[in-house]
């Protein structure tokens, strides 16, 4: 389960950037095509924050749907698989626009 190591890294990053202030929340974006199981990250989060300045903090996850643009017709289409062809008559390859995200977008920390 690589989500455990991913979550450990997220918590380490939050703790490092908190300046030793208590972390109240960590905000993430996780793309549907990132290969990261959101439920597993949620499960691991409380375990990984134990004994840190992030203990008891909230984990806010925004799930980002996959989308892509056709290289021929320029239409933007939903993307549910990492590799796909446009449904247009040319069946051209798609260029992924969204869905691969794994980002810490914000943190809420205790005021000084």
DAZI-V868527 format. One line per field, one symbol per residue. ss: DSSP state (H for helix, E for strand, L for the rest). phi: phi as a letter, one per 20 degrees, with the letter a starting at -180 (. if undefined). Layout:
BEGIN
ss: ???
phi: ???
END
This chain:
BEGIN
ss: LHHHHHHHHHHHHHHHHLLLLLEEEEEEEEELLLLLLHHHHHHHHHHHHLLLLLLLLEEEEEEELLEEEELLLLLEEELLLLLLELLLLLLLEEEEEELLLEEEEEEEELLL
phi: .ffffffgffffffffeemmefeebcdcdcffdfndegfffgffgfffegmdfegnfeddddedfebbdffdemfecfcdcfcbdffffelffddfdcoefbceeacdcfff
END
